[in-house]
Amino acid sequence: MSSPNPNTADTSAVQAPPANNRRGILLRLLMALLVLAAIAWTIWYFIVGRWYESTDDAYINGNIVQITPRIAGTVTSIGADDGDLVKQGQVLVTLDKSDSDVGLQRASANLANTVRRVRGLYSTVSGAQAQVAVEKVALQKAQADYDRRRDLAKTGAISAEELAHARDALTAALSALTTSQQQLATNQVLVDDTVVASHPDVKAAAAQYRAAYLDDVRTVMVAPVTGYVAKRTVQVGQRVQPGAALMAVVPLHEVWVDANFKETQLTHMRIGQPVEITSDVYGGSVKYKGTVESLGVGTGSAFSLLPAQNATGNWIKIVQRIPVRVVFADPSQLDQHPLRIGMSLDTEVNLHDQNGPTLAQSARSEPRFSTDVYQNQLAAANAQIEQIIHANMGGR
């Protein structure tokens, strides 16, 4: 058996230390890199990073305008479907008008009849005034007859019985005048300080006509705002009831972002700070510019249907999230790259500007969202009411 070569063992012993030295150098280099990275991150955080807060828990939200009938009826036509662009005032749904037309005709006839009846009240007042004048003349005649007979009775020219008859005639004339005056007062109460058009009965009939007119107009449902149709559920021939959701109109040019930030991220967040927004659908190639409009007044869980009950023995502290509303600074970006309700986004708030408040400081003086498509519905009704009243005045 050959003995081990001592030279080989010596060579191995000599070559081992360089490997350990390389490992130590690599470890020291790695530690140095980590230290440099930590220093660089610290410098970046204090110079740049601490002035920005970001979250990917953000979603597009907007006004969803529900189209609901205000009267019951049967659907005869549908003017738009899901995804269609509709303009403000465009017809969306039409209901059968048969019942409402009949109701409008009934209200028109009632208004005309009321005008004629009220005209009769004015004529009654005129007749009562004439009757009072007649009764006054009759009373004067009865008074004169009584006075003359009383003087004759003193001389014995007429009997006491004839004087008594004259006295009775005077009393009857006085009673007739009193009755006529009371009747005149009763009739005048019904028409005092009014003309036919302003009489309470005519105004009540006119109000009934307006209600019937509105029912007739409301058989045609129009788009309150310009937007895109969503969630159409109505069908032709369907019998709908007031308040039933038939479809929705979403104005995609007036959307906003609800970004849910951790409560620890709100320390330096203020209203008016600029926001950079990116959408998952377009990626980083499209960056929207936005502004913080408001910071939520409560957490999402605080306004949930079943709020969390923290007064329990196994309570665990969880960092809550506060919704922050962000509005788009340049609406034209939405024309080029439209967003849909519910899309997820990444938002980054620039915290450099600390001058803004954390809560709104003044109340709004103008409506946030409104429509004027219903404002002129009664204009045509008022014109028709004037025509009906004029046609039944008989030249008065």
C-alpha positions as CSV (number, residue, x, y, z in Angstrom):
1,M,0.0,0.0,0.0
2,S,1.4,3.4,-1.0
3,S,1.6,6.1,1.6
4,P,-0.2,9.5,1.0
5,N,1.9,12.1,-0.7
6,P,2.7,14.8,1.8
7,N,3.1,17.4,-0.9
8,T,-0.6,17.0,-1.9
9,A,-1.9,17.6,1.6
10,D,0.2,20.7,1.9
11,T,-1.1,22.0,-1.4
12,S,-4.8,21.6,-0.3
13,A,-4.0,23.4,3.0
14,V,-2.5,26.3,1.1
15,Q,-5.3,26.7,-1.4
16,A,-8.3,26.7,1.1
17,P,-7.7,30.2,2.6
18,P,-8.2,32.0,-0.7
19,A,-11.8,30.6,-1.0
20,N,-12.7,31.9,2.4
21,N,-11.2,35.2,1.6
22,R,-13.3,35.6,-1.5
23,R,-16.4,34.7,0.5
24,G,-15.6,37.3,3.1
25,I,-15.0,39.9,0.4
26,L,-18.4,39.1,-1.2
27,L,-20.2,39.3,2.2
28,R,-18.5,42.6,3.0
29,L,-19.4,43.9,-0.5
30,L,-23.0,42.8,0.0
31,M,-23.2,44.5,3.3
32,A,-21.8,47.6,1.8
33,L,-24.4,47.5,-0.9
34,L,-27.2,47.0,1.6
35,V,-25.9,50.0,3.7
36,L,-25.6,52.1,0.6
37,A,-29.1,51.1,-0.5
38,A,-30.5,51.9,3.0
39,I,-28.8,55.3,2.9
40,A,-30.0,56.0,-0.6
41,W,-33.6,55.0,0.4
42,T,-33.4,57.1,3.5
43,I,-32.2,60.1,1.4
44,W,-34.9,59.5,-1.2
45,Y,-37.6,59.2,1.4
46,F,-36.7,62.4,3.2
47,I,-36.2,64.3,-0.1
48,V,-38.9,62.8,-2.3
49,G,-40.8,59.8,-0.9
50,R,-42.4,61.3,2.2
51,W,-44.1,64.0,0.0
52,Y,-46.2,61.4,-1.9
53,E,-48.9,59.0,-0.8
54,S,-50.2,56.4,-3.2
55,T,-52.8,53.6,-3.2
56,D,-54.2,51.1,-5.7
57,D,-57.5,50.8,-3.7
58,A,-59.1,53.4,-6.0
59,Y,-62.1,53.1,-8.3
60,I,-64.0,55.2,-10.8
61,N,-67.3,56.5,-9.5
62,G,-70.0,58.7,-11.0
63,N,-73.6,59.7,-11.2
64,I,-75.9,56.9,-12.2
65,V,-79.2,58.6,-13.3
66,Q,-82.1,56.2,-12.9
67,I,-84.9,56.4,-15.5
68,T,-88.1,55.7,-13.5
69,P,-91.8,56.2,-14.5
70,R,-93.9,58.6,-12.4
71,I,-97.2,57.1,-13.5
72,A,-98.3,53.5,-14.2
73,G,-98.5,52.4,-17.8
74,T,-97.7,50.0,-20.6
75,V,-94.5,50.4,-22.5
76,T,-95.0,51.0,-26.2
77,S,-91.5,51.9,-27.4
78,I,-87.9,52.0,-26.2
79,G,-85.6,54.6,-27.7
80,A,-82.1,53.5,-26.5
81,D,-80.3,50.3,-25.4
82,D,-77.2,49.6,-23.3
83,G,-74.1,51.4,-24.4
84,D,-76.0,54.0,-26.6
85,L,-75.1,57.6,-26.3
86,V,-78.2,59.7,-25.5
87,K,-78.5,63.5,-25.4
88,Q,-80.4,65.5,-22.7
89,G,-84.1,65.6,-23.6
90,Q,-83.9,62.5,-26.0
91,V,-86.9,60.2,-25.7
92,L,-86.0,56.9,-24.0
93,V,-89.3,55.2,-23.1
94,T,-92.9,55.8,-24.2
95,L,-96.0,54.6,-22.4
96,D,-99.5,54.1,-23.8
97,K,-101.3,57.5,-23.6
98,S,-104.9,56.3,-23.8
99,D,-105.7,56.6,-20.1
100,S,-103.9,59.9,-19.7
101,D,-105.6,61.4,-22.8
102,V,-109.0,60.5,-21.3
103,G,-108.0,62.0,-18.0
104,L,-106.8,65.2,-19.7
105,Q,-110.1,65.5,-21.6
106,R,-112.0,65.0,-18.3
107,A,-110.0,67.7,-16.6
108,S,-110.6,70.1,-19.5
109,A,-114.3,69.6,-19.4
110,N,-114.3,70.1,-15.6
111,L,-112.4,73.3,-16.0
112,A,-114.8,74.6,-18.6
113,N,-117.8,73.7,-16.4
114,T,-116.3,75.4,-13.4
115,V,-115.7,78.6,-15.4
116,R,-119.3,78.7,-16.4
117,R,-120.6,77.9,-12.9
118,V,-118.4,80.7,-11.4
119,R,-119.8,83.1,-14.1
120,G,-123.2,82.1,-12.7
121,L,-122.1,83.2,-9.2
122,Y,-121.2,86.7,-10.5
123,S,-124.6,86.8,-12.2
124,T,-126.3,85.8,-9.0
125,V,-124.6,88.7,-7.2
126,S,-125.9,91.1,-9.8
127,G,-129.4,89.7,-9.4
128,A,-129.2,89.9,-5.7
129,Q,-128.1,93.6,-5.9
130,A,-131.1,94.3,-8.1
131,Q,-133.4,92.5,-5.7
132,V,-132.1,94.6,-2.8
133,A,-132.8,97.8,-4.8
134,V,-136.4,96.6,-5.4
135,E,-136.9,95.7,-1.8
136,K,-135.6,99.2,-0.7
137,V,-138.2,100.8,-3.0
138,A,-140.9,98.6,-1.6
139,L,-139.8,99.5,1.9
140,Q,-139.9,103.2,1.1
141,K,-143.4,102.8,-0.3
142,A,-144.6,100.8,2.7
143,Q,-143.1,103.4,5.0
144,A,-144.8,106.2,3.2
145,D,-148.1,104.4,3.2
146,Y,-147.8,103.8,7.0
147,D,-146.9,107.4,7.8
148,R,-149.8,108.7,5.8
149,R,-152.3,106.3,7.4
150,R,-151.0,107.1,10.8
151,D,-151.7,110.8,10.3
152,L,-155.1,110.0,9.0
153,A,-155.9,107.7,11.9
154,K,-155.2,110.6,14.3
155,T,-158.0,112.5,12.6
156,G,-160.3,109.5,12.6
157,A,-160.4,109.4,8.7
158,I,-159.4,105.7,8.6
159,S,-160.1,102.9,11.0
160,A,-157.5,101.3,13.3
161,E,-157.7,98.1,11.4
162,E,-156.5,99.8,8.2
163,L,-153.6,101.3,10.1
164,A,-152.7,97.9,11.4
165,H,-152.6,96.5,7.8
166,A,-150.2,99.3,6.8
167,R,-148.0,98.5,9.8
168,D,-147.9,94.8,8.8
169,A,-147.0,95.8,5.2
170,L,-144.1,97.9,6.5
171,T,-142.8,95.0,8.6
172,A,-143.0,92.6,5.7
173,A,-141.2,95.0,3.4
174,L,-138.5,95.5,6.1
175,S,-138.1,91.7,6.5
176,A,-137.9,91.2,2.7
177,L,-135.1,93.8,2.5
178,T,-133.2,92.2,5.3
179,T,-133.5,88.8,3.6
180,S,-132.3,90.2,0.2
181,Q,-129.4,91.9,1.9
182,Q,-128.3,88.7,3.6
183,Q,-128.6,86.8,0.3
184,L,-126.5,89.5,-1.4
185,A,-123.9,89.3,1.3
186,T,-123.8,85.5,1.0
187,N,-123.3,85.7,-2.7
188,Q,-120.7,88.4,-2.5
189,V,-118.6,86.3,-0.1
190,L,-118.2,83.7,-2.9
191,V,-116.8,86.3,-5.4
192,D,-115.3,89.1,-3.4
193,D,-111.9,90.4,-4.6
194,T,-111.7,87.9,-7.4
195,V,-112.3,87.6,-11.1
196,V,-113.3,84.4,-12.9
197,A,-109.7,83.3,-13.6
198,S,-108.6,83.9,-10.0
199,H,-111.7,82.4,-8.3
200,P,-110.8,79.5,-6.0
201,D,-113.0,77.0,-7.8
202,V,-111.5,77.9,-11.1
203,K,-108.0,77.7,-9.7
204,A,-108.7,74.2,-8.2
205,A,-110.1,73.0,-11.5
206,A,-107.0,74.5,-13.2
207,A,-104.8,72.6,-10.8
208,Q,-106.6,69.4,-11.7
209,Y,-106.0,70.1,-15.3
210,R,-102.3,70.6,-14.7
211,A,-102.1,67.3,-12.8
212,A,-103.8,65.5,-15.7
213,Y,-101.5,67.3,-18.2
214,L,-98.4,66.2,-16.3
215,D,-99.7,62.6,-16.3
216,D,-100.1,62.9,-20.1
217,V,-96.6,64.4,-20.6
218,R,-95.0,61.8,-18.3
219,T,-96.0,59.0,-20.6
220,V,-92.9,60.1,-22.5
221,M,-89.7,59.7,-20.5
222,V,-86.6,61.6,-21.7
223,A,-83.0,61.6,-20.7
224,P,-82.4,64.1,-17.9
225,V,-78.7,64.4,-18.8
226,T,-76.3,63.5,-21.7
227,G,-74.6,60.2,-21.1
228,Y,-74.5,56.5,-21.9
229,V,-77.3,54.0,-21.3
230,A,-76.7,51.1,-18.9
231,K,-78.8,48.4,-17.1
232,R,-81.8,48.5,-19.4
233,T,-84.3,46.1,-18.0
234,V,-87.6,47.4,-19.6
235,Q,-89.3,45.6,-22.4
236,V,-92.0,46.6,-24.9
237,G,-95.4,45.6,-23.6
238,Q,-94.3,45.6,-20.0
239,R,-96.7,47.1,-17.4
240,V,-94.5,49.4,-15.3
241,Q,-95.3,51.0,-11.9
242,P,-94.1,54.4,-10.6
243,G,-90.6,54.2,-9.2
244,A,-89.5,51.0,-11.1
245,A,-86.0,51.3,-12.5
246,L,-86.2,50.9,-16.3
247,M,-82.6,51.9,-17.3
248,A,-79.8,54.2,-16.2
249,V,-78.0,57.0,-17.9
250,V,-74.3,57.5,-16.9
251,P,-72.6,60.8,-17.8
252,L,-69.0,59.5,-18.2
253,H,-67.7,63.0,-18.7
254,E,-68.5,63.8,-15.0
255,V,-66.9,60.9,-13.2
256,W,-64.5,61.1,-10.3
257,V,-62.2,58.8,-8.3
258,D,-62.9,57.4,-4.9
259,A,-59.4,56.5,-3.5
260,N,-59.3,54.6,-0.2
261,F,-56.2,55.7,1.7
262,K,-55.1,54.3,5.0
263,E,-55.7,56.6,7.9
264,T,-52.0,56.9,8.5
265,Q,-51.6,58.3,5.0
266,L,-53.9,61.3,5.7
267,T,-51.6,63.2,8.0
268,H,-50.4,65.7,5.4
269,M,-53.1,65.3,2.8
270,R,-55.1,68.4,2.0
271,I,-57.9,69.5,-0.3
272,G,-56.5,70.9,-3.6
273,Q,-53.4,68.8,-3.7
274,P,-52.5,67.5,-7.2
275,V,-53.0,63.8,-7.9
276,E,-51.5,61.6,-10.7
277,I,-53.8,58.8,-11.8
278,T,-53.1,55.7,-13.9
279,S,-55.7,53.2,-15.0
280,D,-55.2,49.5,-15.4
281,V,-56.9,49.6,-18.8
282,Y,-54.3,52.0,-20.2
283,G,-51.3,51.2,-18.0
284,G,-48.6,53.7,-17.4
285,S,-48.8,55.1,-20.9
286,V,-51.7,57.4,-19.9
287,K,-51.4,59.5,-16.8
288,Y,-54.5,61.5,-15.7
289,K,-54.1,64.7,-13.8
290,G,-56.4,65.2,-10.8
291,T,-57.0,67.2,-7.7
292,V,-58.1,66.2,-4.2
293,E,-61.7,67.5,-3.8
294,S,-62.6,66.2,-0.4
295,L,-61.5,63.8,2.4
296,G,-64.1,61.5,3.6
297,V,-65.9,62.2,6.9
298,G,-65.8,58.6,8.0
299,T,-64.4,55.2,7.2
300,G,-66.1,52.8,4.8
301,S,-67.0,50.5,7.6
302,A,-68.6,53.3,9.7
303,F,-71.3,53.7,7.0
304,S,-71.8,50.1,6.1
305,L,-75.1,48.4,6.6
306,L,-73.7,46.5,9.6
307,P,-71.0,48.6,11.3
308,A,-68.3,46.8,13.1
309,Q,-68.8,46.4,16.9
310,N,-65.4,46.9,18.5
311,A,-66.5,46.6,22.1
312,T,-65.6,42.9,22.4
313,G,-62.9,41.0,24.2
314,N,-61.2,39.7,21.1
315,W,-60.8,43.1,19.5
316,I,-57.8,43.5,17.1
317,K,-56.7,46.9,15.9
318,I,-56.9,47.2,12.1
319,V,-55.8,50.3,10.2
320,Q,-58.9,51.8,8.6
321,R,-59.2,53.3,5.2
322,I,-60.8,56.7,4.5
323,P,-62.3,57.5,1.0
324,V,-60.7,60.5,-0.7
325,R,-62.5,62.0,-3.6
326,V,-60.3,63.0,-6.6
327,V,-61.7,65.0,-9.5
328,F,-60.1,65.1,-13.0
329,A,-58.3,68.4,-13.6
330,D,-58.5,68.1,-17.4
331,P,-61.9,66.7,-18.6
332,S,-60.5,66.5,-22.2
333,Q,-58.4,63.5,-21.1
334,L,-61.6,61.6,-20.6
335,D,-62.6,62.3,-24.2
336,Q,-59.3,60.8,-25.5
337,H,-59.2,58.0,-23.0
338,P,-62.6,57.3,-21.5
339,L,-63.1,55.5,-18.2
340,R,-66.0,53.4,-17.0
341,I,-67.7,53.2,-13.7
342,G,-66.0,50.8,-11.3
343,M,-62.6,50.7,-13.1
344,S,-59.6,50.3,-10.7
345,L,-56.9,52.9,-10.6
346,D,-53.6,53.8,-9.0
347,T,-53.5,57.2,-7.4
348,E,-50.5,59.2,-6.1
349,V,-51.0,62.4,-4.2
350,N,-48.4,65.1,-4.1
351,L,-48.2,66.4,-0.5
352,H,-45.9,69.4,-1.1
353,D,-48.7,72.0,-0.9
354,Q,-49.9,72.1,2.7
355,N,-52.0,75.2,2.4
356,G,-55.3,73.6,1.8
357,P,-57.8,72.6,4.5
358,T,-58.7,69.0,5.5
359,L,-62.4,69.8,5.5
360,A,-64.6,72.0,3.3
361,Q,-64.8,75.5,4.7
362,S,-67.9,76.8,2.9
363,A,-71.2,75.5,1.7
364,R,-72.0,75.2,-2.0
365,S,-74.0,78.0,-3.5
366,E,-74.9,76.1,-6.7
367,P,-76.3,72.6,-7.3
368,R,-73.6,70.0,-7.8
369,F,-75.6,68.1,-10.4
370,S,-78.9,69.2,-11.9
371,T,-81.1,69.0,-15.0
372,D,-83.6,71.5,-16.6
373,V,-85.5,69.1,-18.9
374,Y,-88.6,69.2,-16.6
375,Q,-88.8,73.0,-16.0
376,N,-91.0,74.0,-18.9
377,Q,-93.5,71.1,-18.7
378,L,-96.2,73.4,-17.3
379,A,-95.7,76.2,-19.7
380,A,-97.9,74.6,-22.4
381,A,-100.5,73.6,-19.7
382,N,-100.8,77.2,-18.5
383,A,-101.4,78.4,-22.1
384,Q,-104.1,75.8,-22.6
385,I,-105.8,76.7,-19.3
386,E,-106.0,80.3,-20.4
387,Q,-107.5,79.2,-23.7
388,I,-110.2,77.1,-22.0
389,I,-111.1,80.0,-19.6
390,H,-111.3,82.5,-22.4
391,A,-113.4,80.2,-24.5
392,N,-116.0,79.8,-21.7
393,M,-116.2,83.4,-20.6
394,G,-118.9,84.2,-23.2
395,G,-117.5,87.6,-24.1
396,R,-117.3,88.6,-20.4
